[in-house]
Amino acid sequence: MSVVSPQLPHDEGVVRAELEAAGLRFSGSPPLLRISSCDPADGCPDVMVVSSPAGEDRLVIERASMRPMEGQEHDWAFDVIDQATTLCDRAEHALGTPVTLELSRDGRALACTGASRVVPVPAYLPAPYRLISILSRDEGPIAPLAVDALALALEKDTEGGVLRVFARAYRRVSDARSSSDAPRPSLVAATRRAAEVALDATEPLGEARSLRAGVVQRCVEIDAVDVARLPSSSLGRALRLRRELVAEPQRWLDRARGATGAALDVMRSTIGTIPEDVIADLVAVRAPEERRRREEELARFGREAIAACRDDAERLAALAQGVVPPRMHEHADQLRTRLADLRPLGLDVRPIPYGSSIASLCMAADQLARAEDPEERRRRAHDAIVAMGPRGVTSPARQGLVRGLLSLFDRLATAKGEIADVMALCLLRLRTCACEAGARLVDEGILEQPDDALYLSIAEIEEALRGEAVAFASRARGRREEDARFRHLRPPRRLAARGW
């Protein structure tokens, strides 16, 4: 049975419009073949699969070479396969999600007769894996260097490793089933479990208050060494030191995530199923007050810039791309100085500080100005929780349990925000050191641009610095392409093992 689920039918018109905007042609001719950008049988994203319109005559294409895998017999002409894989690749990059195309002959070329996004649920791995969602359900693609840090942070709890799949980080688990499948406990048992969860949360809640001082001191010591002056032979050690610095707050974030998940289980057992959007707002991190103040200053700048461009659609579009209105240049320069060390919260190593350039400042200001207040969303989530159940949460015992859990969610959100803010400082140090290594590898002709190093693991960077004959530029390019292919994908939370 296929593990690739089609998106909703009404999405087809939107998909066609996006593909036509990307230059793909559509035709009303009968379809000649169907091609999927991942395997419809097991969800593997490393192959394409060509078949007849009825799904027969399956031909597997290796994505790395864009050629049929060896040992397959088929009657498809080479030029047809070549055109089909090219169109499928273009469609996937345009949509940012896996796609299935139906193609027909249009003269000598192929044209689309149908297209749909697909939601892969992979079952090709040797063991089950779960999406790493420490800060949010999905923050988008995460660079391999950040996944490398996560692997170190979670090595004691991952039962065998961290993988990058769909450009996201997944951890190996013993059982891919959801805890929500378990039978619901009684109210007495739920209350007892809530007390246990609150006790387990004590350590990460306490660490959030003390972590910053130690990490800031280590950052000062690290910053005292100019990586640009280090010999290439020492850059690997410098990178490992910074990776360990990143891993420490990641470990505590994972502890806080575990406490949050356990509290959610208790909440579900008390009031029933909770919508995903309510959960997302309920458990969202709360940034520290100083960060909120600085980001609000940037948001005000963004709102002023939007107001200055309101009557000029071209300038408004330019603002989102990082072009500031001329009369606001001085204000922008002042903000750049004040925000030179502040980057967005998140697990990824790629984001740069808001103040790195006028372009980065303006794009961040535009995004922050248009974003809804997360605290307002959190308040709505609280109200939604209280209103859930057949008649809402009316029993005094249930009300007390729910209020206690909501208070715990708030404290965990604050703790996660404090730890994530510390992690952001650490990620900037890791990024700077990696890009220094990347710049040297560009000079050696091994990489194409300095931040290609963010698409390699530390072990790979060390191999490249030693001059080992491996196509590192090709690896980095391929991993960047994965980011583009899956940038809009809502990744599956769980990956089943082969045969499940």
MOTA-V238140 format. One line per field, one symbol per residue. ss: DSSP state (H for helix, E for strand, C for the rest). Layout:
ss=???
//
This chain:
ss=CCCEEECCCCHHHHHHHHHHHCCCCECCCCCCEEEECCCCCCCCCCEEEEECCCCCCCEEEECCCCEECCCCCCCCCHHHHHHHHHHHHHHHHHHCCCEEEEEEEECCEEEEEEEEEEEECCCCECCCEEECCCCCCCCCCCCHHHHHHHHHHCCCCCCCCEEEECCEEEEECCCCCCHHHCCCCCHHHHHHHHHHHHHHHHHHHHHHHHHHHHHHHHHHHHHCCCHHHCCHHHHHHHHHHHHHHHHHHHHHHHHHHHHHHHHHHHHHHHHCCCCHHHHHHHHCCCCCHHHHHHHHHHHHHHHHHHHHHCCCHHHHHHHHCCCCCHHHHHHHHHHHHHCCCCCCCCCCCCCCCHHHCHHHHHHHHHHHHHCCCHHHHHHHHHHHHHHCCCCCCCCHHHHHHHHHHHHHHHHHHHHHHHHHHHHHHHHHHHHHHHHHHHHHHHHCCCCCCHHHHHHCCHHHHHHHHCCCCCCHHHHHHHHHHHHHHCCCCCCCCEECECCC
//
